[in-house]
Every structure is written in C-alpha cells, then in structure tokens.
Amino acid sequence: MSFPFDSQKLTLYSSKICPFAQRVFWALDEAGISYHLEEIDLKDKPTWYPLVNPAGKVPALRLPEGEILVESYLITEYIADKYPESNLLPSDPLEKFKVRLFIDFFSNNVLRTPYQLLGTPDSEVPQKVAEIEKALTAFNDFLVKHSPEGPYFLGDRFSLAEINTMTFIERLDMAAKMSNSLI
Ligand SMILES: N[C@@H](CCC(=O)N[C@@H](CS)C(=O)NCC(=O)O)C(=O)O
C-alpha cells in the first residue's frame, strides 16, 4: 500500500478541527512555506494513514526527502530551526529557554482544560470549574512573572509561544459555551 504525498514539497497531514494540527498550519504560514495539504477525516481515517503515523494522529509532516515528522510542538520547533529567517524562535539561548518553558508550563497545566468541561455531568461541573480556575490563575501568575509587558510573550515579538498556545486558549471560550451548565 502507498499513501499520497508531494515529492517536491512538504506534505501536511492534518485536520482543520484539530488544535494540534493548527499549530503546524500557523507555523508554516508564518514562515511563508508552501506545502501540500492532505486533509484527514478523523472519524473515517484513510486505510493508508498508519503508514504516515502509526499512532494514527494528526498532524504529521512529510519532508520531500521522505522523513515523516510527528508531534505538533516538535514540528513547530523543526520549522523554526529549518527556516530561521521566520524568527519564530529567538536565537539567544536564554530567550529560547523562556519560550520553551512557557510552552512546557502551558502544555502541562492549561492545554487540556477546555476539554474538561465537555460531557461533564452537571454535578461535577463546579469541581471542574474550580480546577480550571486554579490552572488559569497559575498560568496568569506565570505570565505576570515572565512576561509583564505583552502583548506577546516576548513583548513586541511574536513567536512559537503564541503558536503553541493560542489554538487551545481559543477553545476555552468555546468549551464554556458548549457546557450548558455554565451559561
Ligand atoms: N501529541 C500529539 C496530539 C495530536 C492529537 O491528539 N491529534 C488528534 C486530533 S486533535 C488526533 O489525531 N486524534 C485521532 C486519534 O487519536 O485517533 C501532537 O501534539 O501532535
């Protein structure tokens, strides 16, 4: 069995609804890289998809040479490294460390919070809301400490910090609206 790809450029296997995949869309767009897109229907994945990513998840990025990259955050790091003119990561090691720490903090503490409200029985909503508030307060404290100025994490400089967090922050609002117990 084979699978579709473009031998001349990057091929992105993705799903428009996936916040992890949106990280990679965004990084490629910011870097101004043209790519071939294969939209994957997550409810009815093509039989060939395990050849691309045995874990069955999107996103995956195939390089023209044939290597296939997985894990959204790591793919965005690859794009930043491969296309340094995109300025998606600072070159200064300490600044770079801070961006990575921010993403790590976010991934461990905030990333999953939008989903905690979906399908939660009414009786458990107050407990979930308390947990989410705690996570968001810790996130806010982190931002106040490490990035008091804004508007971006690195002040006036857009970077992987936004790309790897915003697609999930947007979903918090959506999750609150979908959770009928909250509105
Ligand atoms: N850690 C992965 C997570 C990717 C992920 O969970 N993707 C979901 C869609 S948002 C997926 O492909 N789910 C399909 C499945 O698990 O079968 C990443 O950062 O790329």
The ligand as an SDF file (V2000), in Angstrom:
LIG
                    3D

 20 19  0  0  0  0  0  0  0  0999 V2000
    0.5820   14.9210   20.9670 N   0  0  0  0  0  0  0  0  0  0  0  0
    0.0080   14.9990   19.6530 C   0  0  0  0  0  0  0  0  0  0  0  0
   -1.5080   15.0230   19.7850 C   0  0  0  0  0  0  0  0  0  0  0  0
   -2.2270   15.0280   18.4360 C   0  0  0  0  0  0  0  0  0  0  0  0
   -3.6850   14.6410   18.5830 C   0  0  0  0  0  0  0  0  0  0  0  0
   -4.1480   14.2490   19.6640 O   0  0  0  0  0  0  0  0  0  0  0  0
   -4.4350   14.7330   17.4760 N   0  0  0  0  0  0  0  0  0  0  0  0
   -5.7990   14.2800   17.4910 C   0  0  0  0  0  0  0  0  0  0  0  0
   -6.7460   15.2540   16.7960 C   0  0  0  0  0  0  0  0  0  0  0  0
   -6.7940   16.8430   17.6060 S   0  0  0  0  0  0  0  0  0  0  0  0
   -5.9120   13.0110   16.6590 C   0  0  0  0  0  0  0  0  0  0  0  0
   -5.2730   12.8710   15.6590 O   0  0  0  0  0  0  0  0  0  0  0  0
   -6.7840   12.0980   17.0770 N   0  0  0  0  0  0  0  0  0  0  0  0
   -7.0840   10.9270   16.3180 C   0  0  0  0  0  0  0  0  0  0  0  0
   -6.8710    9.6770   17.0670 C   0  0  0  0  0  0  0  0  0  0  0  0
   -6.3390    9.7220   18.1800 O   0  0  0  0  0  0  0  0  0  0  0  0
   -7.2560    8.6420   16.5590 O   0  0  0  0  0  0  0  0  0  0  0  0
    0.5390   16.2400   18.9330 C   0  0  0  0  0  0  0  0  0  0  0  0
    0.8990   17.2030   19.6260 O   0  0  0  0  0  0  0  0  0  0  0  0
    0.6590   16.2370   17.7030 O   0  0  0  0  0  0  0  0  0  0  0  0
  1  2  1  0
  2  3  1  0
  2 18  1  0
  3  4  1  0
  4  5  1  0
  5  6  2  0
  5  7  1  0
  7  8  1  0
  8  9  1  0
  8 11  1  0
  9 10  1  0
 11 12  2  0
 11 13  1  0
 13 14  1  0
 14 15  1  0
 15 16  2  0
 15 17  1  0
 18 19  2  0
 18 20  1  0
M  END
$$$$
